[in-house]
Amino acid sequence: MEFPYGRAPLGIMLLAIVAAGVVLLSGGTKNDQPFDLIFVTFTKEHAAAYQKALPAFEAANNCRVQIQVVDDRALQSRLQSAMQVGADVPDMVELQDGFMSFFTKGMLDDVQFRDLTDRLKSSGLYDQLVTNRFSKWSSRGRIFALPHDVHPTMLAYRKDIVQQLGIDVNKLTTWDEFARVGREVVTKDHDGDGTIDHYMLDLPIDGDVVMQLLALQRGVPMFDADGNVQLDNDAFVDVMCWYVKQIQGKDRMAFPAGWGQNLSQAMIDGLVLFYFCPDWRTMQFEFDVPSLKGKMGLMPLPAWEPGSRRTSTWGATGLAFPKRGRNFELAWKLAMYLYYDPAQLGPRFLQTNILPPLKSAWTQPQFSEVDDFWQISLGQTFIPLANDVPPAPSNAYHYTAVNKMSKAFTRASRYYAEHGEQGLREVARRELQQSAEEVRAEMRRNIFLQEPAAKQTASAAAATSAEVGR
Amino acid sequence: MTMPPMSSVRPPPPRAVPDALSAAADVGPRSDRGRRAYQARTQAAPYLFLLPYFLTCVVFFIYPLCYAAVLAFYHTDGAVRKVFVGWDNFRFVVTDPDFHRALRNTILFTACSIGIQLPLSLGLAMLLNQKTDRLKNIFRLIIFAPNLVGQVFVGILFGMLFAPRFGLFNKLLQALIGWGLEERWLADPVLVMPAIVIASLWLYVGFNMIYFLAALQNVDQSLVDAAKIDGAGPWQTFLNVTVPAIAPVATFVLVTSTIGSFQLFELPYTLLQNNNSGFGPDNSGLTIVGYLYRQAFESGDLGTGAAVGWLLTCIILVVSLVQIKLASKVGSER
């Protein structure tokens, strides 16, 4: 029989039928999930560490667990979309710092992660961890993820060059002293080529995360625990004025070395002497620049006032459980095993250099071992700072605030470059006030956040109790 | 065999039918039914072949477009709920200073893109249209090649090239004019837009050049020769012969480049990815689509995102219509 429309249309039709068949068959294969749990993370390092620990858990619980690594931005947007349309979600998912904001824009009942507050408190786990870390994963007083880390932040520096320049890091106890010494370093042109040999510190030109970090060190996050914007707080004005003077004009002592290879090269060349280094960055640097082994040092952040806080925090990971995940009890068990089993945390610290929030784990011998690259015990270096890490409450408008703060920062910075210090404080204050107002205006538009927090909290707590009861 | 009465013989179908089939259709009532079935099949065929495209278009284009129009009137924070808010989303967008900034940036980029990119593309096309140059094919490939890699790659690549002190672009500037080694192209609000324009030139000049090259190769050589015989110089020949001949293609390139420029997103997004606020200091790299992305997918407010999308559609529609109108007016005057 001859196809009435000719051979070409017949070919196209057959191709379409075959393609549709292949798609249907492959779709069917995808939906078969032989795993009891699917755990998604955004870092290869975490995945590698968990993979090592999984066989024992699988054998003990007679289950199969799959760990998937997904790029952080893709993870956030795909998870957000999946939750909005009711598509498949993983059973457990690691979120990056700030990403909780994407999921807490609506009413508390609508947050698509399980509320862990009551379970954490009734099990006693809440008090065993560094409690400040829960603020990163909370909304309106309810906790939606387990903290993975503490991330105390120090300054890493080129020990050899700093010694050659005659700098005593023990005397760099305040930021003003640090900046004074930095200016001396920047003015020296040892090779006489007309370009600056060394900058004291790596500082992003647009404020970026370091502005937040420095304000946090002063105890002022972008939002307080009640969700109020604090960008126009005096502490932000002070930090901004100090910061812009370090990156602009003749008295600057900092250089924006950037990320990855650029920062590595800047450190290798000695172009930058100090950079902000939370615990996770120590391992990154070991991998990126092995040639600097033995030449690097760590020191606490200089304080804003003599005797005040010598650390801050940068970054975080939290483990959340989507409400539509399949086997919550098994997932919780795995979370306890991977996150809060001291026997797991010791060896993992050697793999990642990341300090866990479970305080009782810090006595494990691995936390006292001397690191080959840094030639000090990283555990004993970071642990004394851990309890001093400031809380950094999460907020649904986190990224809006970051963006508005960056805008204020850039304008103040430009003002300083053009007019100098005269009037800088007024400009910084005005710009920060405007930024804060813009954030507040956006928050006021969110009618789902207008419902009194107490009512929402009570409603969410009731829902959780019902869930736990089931 | 009885021949059918002449009155029952219908006029030939509008579509061409092979003679043999036509003859076979005129041989009796049974054949008449067959002919009608064949005609029905023939007439239905185009629609059947269009059906998959039409369905796809309805599901992935028409429905989302209509849904976005509805969504633009709702507040949608949160994953589950939406509340009707009337024109509030539009009101917010048109009064938001960040949207004003995004609009200014997009218009600036479009102006630079059209004002620099198209003349450059045309110039390169004319150079490569010379018959004497043996290396022109290699140059065509080299100039077009950046377009093969896409905006994301270019964004990441130029992010490295523009790095202060270590970036090749900065080193080149320092070597050539003694300035630029420590310029912060991606962190200085004044330099961000030039950086985006430079990266986009590298990416798109070759792409538009191909269109112009194709148009130039179709210019009637006899008209060019006639103009030369009449004593026209190269500039007069270009203005009075070449430009009218390539005008339709130039209009097409102008309109598509304008639409593309208004939709700019990936390049600044990837170029400025290390910037925590996403689109450069003081939003200096924020475009309208970037603003849409921020509202819809970073703030999670799909309603406001939809409102921005419809505003953008209106802007593009108006600008494109004006361009087409102007181009046709200029063309008719010539």
Chai-1 contact restraints between the chains, C-beta under 6 A:
chainA,res_idxA,chainB,res_idxB,connection_type,confidence,min_distance_angstrom,max_distance_angstrom,comment,restraint_id
A,P4,B,R41,contact,1.0,0.0,6.0,A-B,restraint_1
A,Y5,B,A45,contact,1.0,0.0,6.0,A-B,restraint_2
A,M83,B,A79,contact,1.0,0.0,6.0,A-B,restraint_3
A,Q84,B,A79,contact,1.0,0.0,6.0,A-B,restraint_4
A,F102,B,G300,contact,1.0,0.0,6.0,A-B,restraint_5
A,K105,B,D77,contact,1.0,0.0,6.0,A-B,restraint_6
A,K105,B,G78,contact,1.0,0.0,6.0,A-B,restraint_7
A,K105,B,G300,contact,1.0,0.0,6.0,A-B,restraint_8
A,G106,B,D77,contact,1.0,0.0,6.0,A-B,restraint_9
A,G106,B,G78,contact,1.0,0.0,6.0,A-B,restraint_10
A,D110,B,G78,contact,1.0,0.0,6.0,A-B,restraint_11
A,D110,B,A79,contact,1.0,0.0,6.0,A-B,restraint_12
A,D110,B,V80,contact,1.0,0.0,6.0,A-B,restraint_13
A,Q112,B,A79,contact,1.0,0.0,6.0,A-B,restraint_14
A,I205,B,R184,contact,1.0,0.0,6.0,A-B,restraint_15
A,I205,B,A187,contact,1.0,0.0,6.0,A-B,restraint_16
A,D206,B,A187,contact,1.0,0.0,6.0,A-B,restraint_17
A,D206,B,P281,contact,1.0,0.0,6.0,A-B,restraint_18
A,D208,B,N276,contact,1.0,0.0,6.0,A-B,restraint_19
A,V209,B,N276,contact,1.0,0.0,6.0,A-B,restraint_20
A,W259,B,N274,contact,1.0,0.0,6.0,A-B,restraint_21
A,N262,B,A163,contact,1.0,0.0,6.0,A-B,restraint_22
A,N262,B,F166,contact,1.0,0.0,6.0,A-B,restraint_23
A,Q265,B,F166,contact,1.0,0.0,6.0,A-B,restraint_24
A,Y399,B,E298,contact,1.0,0.0,6.0,A-B,restraint_25
A,V402,B,N276,contact,1.0,0.0,6.0,A-B,restraint_26
A,V402,B,S277,contact,1.0,0.0,6.0,A-B,restraint_27
A,N403,B,S277,contact,1.0,0.0,6.0,A-B,restraint_28
A,S406,B,S277,contact,1.0,0.0,6.0,A-B,restraint_29
A,K407,B,D282,contact,1.0,0.0,6.0,A-B,restraint_30
A,T410,B,P189,contact,1.0,0.0,6.0,A-B,restraint_31
A,T410,B,P281,contact,1.0,0.0,6.0,A-B,restraint_32
A,T410,B,D282,contact,1.0,0.0,6.0,A-B,restraint_33
A,N446,B,D77,contact,1.0,0.0,6.0,A-B,restraint_34
A,I447,B,H75,contact,1.0,0.0,6.0,A-B,restraint_35
A,I447,B,V83,contact,1.0,0.0,6.0,A-B,restraint_36
A,F448,B,D77,contact,1.0,0.0,6.0,A-B,restraint_37
A,F448,B,G78,contact,1.0,0.0,6.0,A-B,restraint_38
